[in-house]
Amino acid sequence: MRVRDAGQELARMLAALVWVVAASAAVLAGLGALPGWIAGEARAVARVRSVDEAERRLGARLALPAYFPQRLAWPPAAVRVAGGRGGSAAIEVAGRDGAPALLLLQATEEGGEIAAALLGERTVVSTRRAAVGSVPATLAAVLVEGRPWEELSWQVGGRAVVLRSCGGEEELFRIAHSVRREGR
């Protein structure tokens, strides 16, 4: 009888351990999702601390502009990723006045798309064909949350890139011409 009692006690302890581990995992997952829920971000979107952390999560180097007008502040005001490895990223840069001024969105794989959750809702006012160097592009005037932006869409090394700016068309193209993917 003692062997049977010991076996039942062991089974109860293992069941309790499984329950505690499962409950802990559920609580940690909930706590991990809490900041995005409070910020109103889509579940598929995660805010990260830096461009380096975004690159680690996505498993790819991000394309960044080499040219930054004096009116822009670095480091980015926000960096968000979607889709995990091979996903996409959004890098928000504020103006020196603290207002949103530049948004660089990009896929991290050739032929990949930028996650709709990162692109957000926008109203396209007008579009026209353009080029960034010899690469075909689309220039659009868009409204995001009622605010006008110039938006340029093209590819860098086969990867989709969208650049939004409040600084005017000339500045937008200067920044776009300087976007490069370093490394790998």
N, C-alpha and C positions, 0 to 999 in steps of 0.2 A: 503494500500500500504506500509506503513512503516514496518509492520510485514514481508511482503514479501521481502523487501529490506534488512532487518536485517537477514533473513534466507539465502539470497544469499550471503551476506557479511560473515556470519558464515561459509557457505560452502566453499567460496574462502579461508578463513583463514585456515580451516582444510586441504584443498587440498595443500596449501602452506606449512603447518606444515609437512604433510606426505612427500612431496617432499624434504624438508630440512632434515628430519630424514633419508630418503632413501639415499640421496646423501652423507650425513655424514657417514653412515654405509659403503657405497661403498668406500669412501676415506680412512676410517680407515682400512678396509680390505686390500686395496691396499698397504697402508703404512706398515701394519703388514707383508705382503708377501715380501716387498722390500728387507730386509736383506738377506733372503734365495735366492732370485733371483740374487742379486749381487754376493753372495758367490757361486752361481752355484749349490745349493742343490736342490734335488727333492722337489716338492710341498708337498709331504707327510712327509717330514723330517723337524723337527724344532730344531734349536740350542737352548739350554737352558743354564743357568748360572752355574748350579751345579748339583751334583748327587741328592741332596735333592729336587730340583725343578723337576728333571726328575721323581723321585718317586711320587711326588704330581700329576704330569700330567698323569702318567701311572697308578696310583692307586695301586702300588705294590712296595715292597722293592726290591732293586736290589742286586744281588750277587756281592760281591767285594772280591778281593784277600787280604789275611792278610799278605802275603809275597811280599815285594817289594825290588828288588835288589837296591843297592846304586846308580846305574847308572840312575835310574828312578826318575823323579820329580813329586811330588804331590803338589797341586791339579791337576786334569786332565787339559790337554791343551784344550779339547773340550768335550762337552757332547751333544749328539743328541738323539732325540726321534722320533718315527714314530708310527702312528696308534692310538694315544690317549689311553684311558683306555684299558688295556689289550694288548697294543702294544709291541714294542721292543725298546731297547736302545743301544747306542754305546758310549763307554767311551774311549777316546783317551788319552794316557799318553805319554808325550815327555821324551826324555832322558835329562840328565843334560846339554847336548850340544844343546838342543832345537830341535833336529831332532825327527820325529815320531819314537817311540820305542815299543809301546804296544797298542793293540786295543782289548777291551773286548766288545763283542756283545752278547746280550741276549734277549730272549723272556721273557715276564712277566707272561705268563699263561702256565700251564701244557699242553703239546701237541701243544702249539703254535709255530709258525715259526718266525724267525727273518726276518724283512722286507728286501726285496731285495735291496731297496734304501739305506739301511744302510750297507749291505754287500758289495755293490759296484762291479765294474767289476774287475775280477781277472783271471789270467791264472793259472790253476792247472798244475804243472810240474810233480808231483808224489804224490801218496797216499799210506798209509799202515795202517793196523789195529793197534790199541794201546788200552790202558786202563788208566783211571784216577782212581786210587784205584781199586775198583771192577767194575767200570762202563765202558762199552765198549766205545771206542772213535775212531776217525779217525785223523791221523796225515798226513798233506799234506805240500808239499813245493809249495808255490804259488808266483806269481809275481803280484804285485799291482803297476800300473803305472811304470812298468819296474824295480821295486825294489823287491828283494827277501825277503820273510817272511816265517816263520814256522807257520802253522795254525793247531790248535787242536780243534776238534769239539766233544762235549759230552753233557750230561745232568746233571743238578744240580737240584735235587728235581723234576724231570720230566720236567724241562724247558730247552729248547735248549740254549747252550752256545757255542760261538766260541771265541777262544783266539788267536790273532796273535802277534808274537814277532819277533824282529830282533836280539834277544839276544842268540839264539841257542836253541837246543832241550832240554838240561838239565835244563836251566833256565825256559823254557816254561812249563815243567812238574812240576817244583817246584812251580811256580805261580799257575798253574792249581790245584794242590793238596790243595792249600790254599784258593781257591774260595769258599765262603760261603754266604748264604743268611741269614741275621740276622733279628730278629723280626718276626712279623706276621706269 
